[in-house]
Amino acid sequence: MAYPPSPFAPADFPALPPVPGVRLAACEAGVRYSGRLDLMLAEFAPDTVVGGVMTKSTTAGAPVDWNRIALGNGAARALVVNAGNANVFTGERGRDAVEKTAAAVSGAIDCGLNDVFVCSTGTIGEYLLEERITAKIGDLTATLSDTAWENAATAIMTTDTYPKGAVRTTAIDGTPVTLVGIAKGSGMIAPDMATMLAYVMTDAVLSPGVAQAAVADGADKSFNAITIDSDTSTSDTLLLFATGQAGHAPVSEVGDERLTDFKDALNDLLIDMAHQVVKDGEGAQKFIEIRVAGAESDDAARRIGLAVGNSPLVKTAIAGEDANWGRIVMAVGKAGEKADRDKLAIAIGGVQITQDGEPVPNYDETPVTTHMQGHDIEIEIDVGVGKGQATTWTCDLTHGYIDINADYRT
């Protein structure tokens, strides 16, 4: 079914340039949906390296298990993704479906099984009819293109209301380097690799260890700092593919200073994609940034921010444009992290509301109410115990979230 578009949906998909060594294609396979793209394939040049992080869920799907093993080789030649069926909690049949899918791709592009990464997203607990996928591999390989980003991003959507893409350019040793990312995610979003699926392709020349370190560090600053509904997906996967086509001298050491600008560009790209996921949260009308300071540590600050961002009471108050800051006080207190009640300071939209554990004198709620009526909400919290700080991002909780999830399988 079609869902009402997010108020943050861009007018157009961004113009994403080719990444040397990457070709893509998408098609309708009828995995679950009809009349829309639901299967994508990406082919990578020989010697492409890969790094990635995946869900910490103990009920992860068969594709996640497969990709964890494949990551051990640090090499990739292909990525295949289907929407509509997550291939989770499907036992031996699920594992067999992944292997048959990988085998079909490896045969089509002449590579090893473990060079093929397989991802699935959609309903949990339904057997994947992999023959619908394998029957389309020939069509996909015949239509591979270096510009099919929008089709690829559209094919991996489930409850998303718009395809998500981003691009950054940088340089290593003065050589231009391109990074392009696509992502999907709208619900079942919470930290521990907090997106459904996200892929970054670059022509940088990196070792597997460098690629792995860069993407893990970037995920911590981006996807692990967002939440929509506090639920961690069984399919969360973020992969970085580096084709090595840029031509600069290889970067083989994690601490190599030549990587500084690249890592900055990667982190910025990942934050962009993470924000797009939150802005397309199921039923979301508000994008909320929560900045926490004065915590015992940066990790403590993040946990406090997520406690606020995951609070149904906070999220529904914001959905209702109610400046009920007492709910923020509550959420800070339940976070399980040190906070000094008598130093707690809260501001919304730049307006100071509390200071030293009580409302500021002559507090006027009018400008805060005006801020709450916008689409972008800013909350600042100082818990008064240390120097730890962190920023997290979330969205409001509207009746649209209920509607989408109540009807998801019908």
KELO-306168 format. One record per residue (C-alpha): x, y, z. Coordinates in pm, 1 decimal, m for minus. Each point is the difference from the previous one (the first is absolute). Example, Ala and Ser with C-alpha at 12.3 -4.5 7.8 and 13.67 -1.06 7.14 Angstrom:
2
1230.0, m450.0, 780.0
137.0, 344.0, m66.0
This chain:
410
0.0, 0.0, 0.0
105.2, 359.7, m52.7
71.4, 213.6, 304.6
m47.1, 378.0, 31.4
325.6, 170.8, m95.1
224.2, 133.3, 272.2
m6.0, 382.3, 29.5
378.1, m25.1, m34.8
m11.2, m187.2, m330.8
219.5, 179.1, m255.6
m156.0, 120.6, m322.5
246.6, m210.0, m196.8
246.4, m280.6, 60.7
350.5, 147.0, 23.6
224.5, m6.3, m306.3
245.4, m276.9, 85.2
306.8, m37.3, m222.1
151.3, m327.6, m115.0
253.2, m162.0, 231.4
272.9, m166.6, m206.5
m22.0, m373.9, 47.9
m371.4, m5.3, 92.3
m292.7, m97.7, m222.6
m358.6, m45.8, 113.6
m337.3, m124.5, m118.4
m347.8, m45.3, 145.7
m314.2, m180.6, m104.6
m340.0, m123.2, 111.1
30.2, m356.6, 128.5
m333.3, m31.7, 179.6
159.3, m117.2, 324.9
m300.6, 147.8, 174.9
m92.8, 321.9, m174.8
m147.9, 39.5, m345.2
36.8, 291.9, m234.8
321.1, 131.8, 155.0
374.5, m60.9, 9.0
94.8, m239.0, 278.9
335.7, m153.3, m96.6
336.6, 164.7, m60.8
344.8, m122.3, m96.9
331.6, 181.3, 27.9
312.5, m133.7, m171.5
345.2, 110.0, 116.3
331.3, m2.6, m180.2
250.7, m273.9, 84.7
206.0, 75.7, 311.7
m280.3, 198.5, 163.4
30.0, m11.8, 378.8
m284.2, 15.7, 250.8
m58.9, 94.8, 361.5
m324.0, m10.3, 190.2
m197.8, m13.9, 319.3
m323.0, m184.3, 64.7
m275.4, m37.7, 252.9
76.2, m128.1, 349.3
m341.3, m165.5, 11.3
13.7, m359.0, 121.5
m281.7, m83.9, m242.8
179.8, 129.3, m308.3
m95.1, m131.4, m341.7
180.4, m248.3, m223.4
140.2, 277.8, m225.1
169.9, 162.8, 300.8
164.8, m330.0, 92.4
118.9, m42.4, m358.5
141.8, 351.7, m20.8
184.0, m30.3, 330.7
190.4, m296.6, m140.9
60.3, 172.0, m333.9
140.0, 306.8, 175.6
280.6, m216.5, 132.0
146.1, m13.9, m348.5
m0.2, 379.5, m38.0
m84.0, m31.5, m370.5
m316.8, 60.2, m201.3
m113.8, m36.2, m359.3
m377.0, 37.5, 38.0
m288.9, 106.8, 219.7
m355.8, m122.1, m49.4
m292.4, 137.8, 200.3
m369.1, m82.6, 2.2
m287.8, 182.0, 167.2
m324.4, m148.2, 129.7
135.8, m300.7, 187.6
269.9, 20.0, 268.7
90.0, m371.8, m11.0
12.1, 3.2, 380.4
m104.8, m287.2, 227.9
m20.5, m232.2, m298.2
237.6, m275.1, 114.6
184.6, m219.3, m247.3
m220.1, 112.8, m285.2
111.2, 356.4, 60.6
366.5, m93.5, m4.1
m52.2, m202.1, m316.0
m171.7, 298.0, m166.0
299.5, 222.0, 69.6
246.1, m253.5, m138.3
m205.4, m56.0, m315.0
m24.0, 374.0, m55.0
374.4, 43.5, 45.6
68.0, m292.6, m232.3
m215.3, 150.9, m274.4
184.1, 331.6, 24.8
345.7, m157.0, 20.9
m73.3, m203.9, m310.5
m124.3, 303.4, m188.7
304.7, 217.3, 67.8
257.3, m278.1, 48.9
109.3, 53.9, 358.5
20.1, m198.0, 322.8
m305.9, m63.7, 215.1
144.1, 194.2, 292.2
58.8, 301.1, m226.1
m378.0, 46.1, m22.8
m180.3, 192.3, 273.2
m369.7, m75.1, 43.0
m252.1, 217.9, 183.6
m373.6, m26.2, 51.2
m252.4, 231.8, 164.6
m369.6, m30.5, 67.3
m228.3, m233.5, 192.7
150.0, m234.5, 260.7
m88.4, m368.9, 17.0
m107.7, m60.9, m358.7
196.4, m231.7, m227.3
181.2, 178.7, m280.3
m81.7, m128.4, m348.0
353.8, 39.6, m123.9
m90.0, m131.4, m344.3
m169.1, 332.6, m64.4
336.5, 162.7, 65.7
226.7, m244.3, m179.8
m223.4, 10.9, m307.9
76.1, 371.0, m34.0
378.1, m5.7, 42.2
59.4, m35.0, m372.9
m223.0, 300.3, m73.3
181.9, 204.5, 263.2
348.8, m80.2, m125.0
m108.6, 85.7, m353.7
m116.2, 347.5, 103.4
279.0, 105.9, 237.4
73.8, 371.8, m14.9
222.2, 242.7, 186.7
m287.0, 248.5, 40.7
m288.2, m214.4, 131.9
18.5, 139.0, 353.2
m361.8, 111.2, 30.7
m137.1, m333.4, m120.3
228.6, m184.5, 241.1
m103.6, 219.9, 293.0
m368.0, m42.2, m90.8
24.6, m377.4, m29.2
113.3, m44.4, 361.8
m285.9, 202.7, 153.8
m273.4, m149.2, 217.8
m204.2, 254.8, 199.9
228.9, 281.7, m114.6
m182.0, 285.1, m171.7
299.4, 109.1, m208.8
330.2, m150.3, m121.0
306.5, 119.3, 189.1
333.8, 93.3, m153.3
295.3, 228.4, 63.7
340.5, 84.6, m146.7
323.7, 150.0, 128.0
327.3, 71.0, m176.3
343.1, 27.5, 156.8
362.6, m76.4, m84.6
277.6, m233.7, 108.4
354.3, 107.3, m95.0
m158.2, 269.9, m215.7
m190.7, m261.6, m201.0
m378.5, 55.7, m20.4
m206.3, m263.0, 180.9
m377.4, m46.2, m19.5
m233.5, m149.8, 261.6
m362.2, m83.4, m81.6
m248.7, m150.4, 242.5
m351.9, m139.1, m13.7
m209.2, m106.9, 296.0
m340.3, m124.0, 101.9
m169.8, 15.7, 334.9
m319.0, 137.5, 148.3
m100.7, m221.4, 292.5
159.2, m253.4, 234.6
283.8, 247.8, 43.3
212.4, 17.5, 315.2
371.6, m12.8, 83.0
224.7, m306.4, m27.3
58.0, 80.3, m367.1
m310.1, 208.9, m24.0
m128.4, m14.2, m349.6
m162.2, m264.6, m207.1
239.4, 0.0, m296.5
266.3, 247.7, m115.5
275.4, m27.3, m258.8
289.1, 230.0, m84.5
205.5, m40.1, m315.7
330.7, 179.2, m55.4
288.8, m19.1, m243.4
257.4, 50.2, 277.5
291.0, m245.6, 20.0
m28.3, m146.4, 349.9
107.2, m316.1, 176.7
m278.3, m213.4, 151.2
113.9, 98.4, 348.3
m18.7, 369.5, m79.8
m343.2, m37.7, m159.1
m125.5, m190.7, 302.5
134.2, 250.8, 251.8
m135.2, 297.5, m194.9
m352.8, m133.2, m35.6
m20.7, m120.7, 360.5
111.9, 337.8, 130.8
m238.3, 179.8, m233.0
m295.3, m216.1, 101.8
55.7, 88.3, 363.2
m33.0, 370.6, m78.8
m303.1, m36.1, m225.0
m224.1, m304.2, m14.4
71.3, m92.9, 361.2
m113.6, 346.9, 105.5
m351.7, m18.0, m146.5
m323.4, m156.7, 114.1
m354.0, m5.5, m132.2
m180.0, m250.9, 218.9
266.1, m166.2, 224.3
m26.6, m328.4, m193.5
320.5, m148.9, m142.6
m48.4, m171.2, m333.5
96.6, m360.0, m63.3
145.2, 106.8, m336.5
205.3, 313.9, 74.5
296.8, 16.3, m236.9
243.5, 276.0, m95.8
263.0, m85.1, m260.6
282.6, 206.6, m150.8
133.1, m114.8, m336.9
330.9, 149.7, m120.0
75.6, m83.3, m363.0
359.3, 129.2, m3.6
m49.7, 176.5, m333.7
100.9, 352.1, 111.8
369.0, m60.7, m73.5
163.8, 145.7, 310.4
254.6, m196.1, 203.5
m177.4, m260.6, 217.0
m96.5, 91.4, 355.6
88.2, m305.8, 206.2
32.7, 131.1, 356.2
m296.6, 105.4, 211.1
188.7, 296.0, 144.4
127.7, 132.6, m334.5
m42.5, 379.7, 0.4
m75.5, m8.6, m372.6
m336.6, m143.8, 97.5
m112.8, 300.1, 208.3
m200.1, 180.0, m268.1
m147.1, m326.7, m127.2
m124.3, m94.1, 347.0
m153.0, 345.2, 44.0
m183.3, m37.5, m330.5
m114.5, m352.0, 87.4
m128.0, 105.1, 341.6
m186.2, 293.5, m151.8
m156.2, m228.1, m260.1
m109.3, m252.7, 263.1
m154.0, 270.9, 218.2
m187.3, 130.8, m303.3
m140.6, m345.8, m73.3
m83.7, m60.9, 366.7
m190.3, 328.9, 9.8
m192.2, m99.7, m312.0
m105.6, m321.6, 172.3
m129.1, 190.5, 304.7
m176.7, 258.6, m215.7
m183.4, m286.6, m170.5
m96.0, m162.2, 330.3
m335.8, m170.1, m24.3
m261.7, 271.7, 37.8
260.5, 258.1, 103.1
m74.2, 372.0, m28.0
284.8, 133.6, 214.6
377.7, m46.7, m13.3
144.0, 28.6, 349.9
361.0, 73.1, 93.8
90.8, m67.5, 362.9
328.8, 144.2, 125.7
111.5, m123.6, 340.5
288.8, 155.0, 194.1
135.9, m18.2, 353.0
m16.2, m380.0, 13.7
246.5, m235.0, 167.9
130.3, m112.9, m340.9
m86.1, 28.3, m368.1
m158.2, m346.1, 13.3
m211.4, 103.7, 296.6
m109.1, 310.5, m189.0
m107.8, m213.9, m294.1
m200.5, m232.3, 222.7
m175.8, 297.0, 157.6
m75.1, 142.7, m342.6
m141.3, m331.5, m115.9
m212.8, m30.4, 314.4
m155.2, 334.3, m90.1
m27.9, m89.6, m368.0
m161.9, m335.3, 72.1
m253.6, 130.4, 250.9
m354.3, m39.8, m137.5
m108.2, 282.4, 229.6
262.4, 239.3, m135.1
m65.5, m103.8, m360.2
m378.9, 32.4, 23.2
26.5, 337.5, 173.2
212.0, 123.3, m290.2
m246.1, m152.7, m248.5
m272.7, 198.9, 174.2
216.6, 313.4, 1.4
m29.2, 10.7, 378.3
297.8, 163.2, 177.5
m25.2, m250.6, 285.2
362.1, 15.5, 116.3
m80.7, m197.2, 314.5
7.8, m312.5, m215.0
363.1, 76.8, m87.3
79.2, 20.8, 371.7
m163.0, m339.9, 41.3
194.7, m155.9, m286.3
332.9, 127.9, 132.2
m78.3, m150.7, 337.2
m82.4, m344.8, m138.3
309.6, m23.0, m220.2
205.9, m179.5, 267.7
287.9, 247.4, m32.4
128.9, 250.8, 252.3
m184.2, 331.6, m3.2
m15.0, 275.7, 258.6
m365.7, 88.9, 40.7
86.5, 332.5, 160.8
224.5, 104.6, m290.5
m216.5, m131.8, m283.5
m39.5, 257.9, m278.6
m233.3, m39.4, m298.8
m52.6, 219.3, m305.0
m233.5, m48.3, m296.5
51.9, 194.1, m318.8
271.7, 202.9, 168.4
m234.5, 117.2, 276.5
121.9, m81.3, 350.9
m275.0, m171.6, 196.3
169.2, m138.0, 310.4
317.7, 93.1, 184.9
145.0, m139.9, 321.4
m275.0, m256.1, 32.2
m304.6, 226.0, m30.8
m182.7, 214.1, m256.2
176.1, 322.9, m88.3
m161.2, 310.9, 153.0
m279.2, 149.3, m210.2
15.0, m285.9, m250.8
m210.4, 85.9, m306.9
m119.8, m306.5, m189.9
m115.1, 195.7, m305.7
324.0, m18.5, m206.3
42.7, m365.9, 90.1
m352.0, m76.0, m120.8
77.8, 180.2, m323.7
315.0, m209.6, m42.5
m197.8, m319.6, 61.0
m225.9, 86.9, m292.2
288.4, m30.9, m245.7
136.5, m317.6, m157.9
351.0, 21.8, 153.6
15.3, m22.4, 378.9
311.3, 68.5, 208.8
39.3, m116.6, 360.3
303.5, 80.8, 214.6
63.7, m168.1, 333.1
280.1, 47.8, 253.9
m2.4, m256.4, 280.1
270.4, 172.1, 203.7
236.0, m280.1, 98.9
292.9, m0.2, m245.7
125.9, 87.0, m346.0
m160.3, m275.9, m208.3
m206.4, 107.0, m297.8
m183.3, m158.8, m291.2
m258.6, 77.4, m263.4
m278.3, m239.6, m92.6
m282.4, 28.0, m249.3
m355.8, m128.8, 3.0
m349.9, 84.3, m124.2
m341.4, 47.1, 153.0
m255.6, m275.8, 52.9
m326.5, 54.2, m184.6
m308.6, m205.6, m72.7
152.9, m60.5, m341.9
251.2, m234.7, 165.3
m287.3, m211.0, 131.0
m179.8, 1.6, m333.6
307.5, m114.1, m192.6
94.5, m277.8, 238.8
m355.3, m120.5, 57.3
m43.7, m46.1, m373.9
354.5, m108.5, m89.9
m84.2, m361.7, m89.8
m343.8, 60.6, m149.6
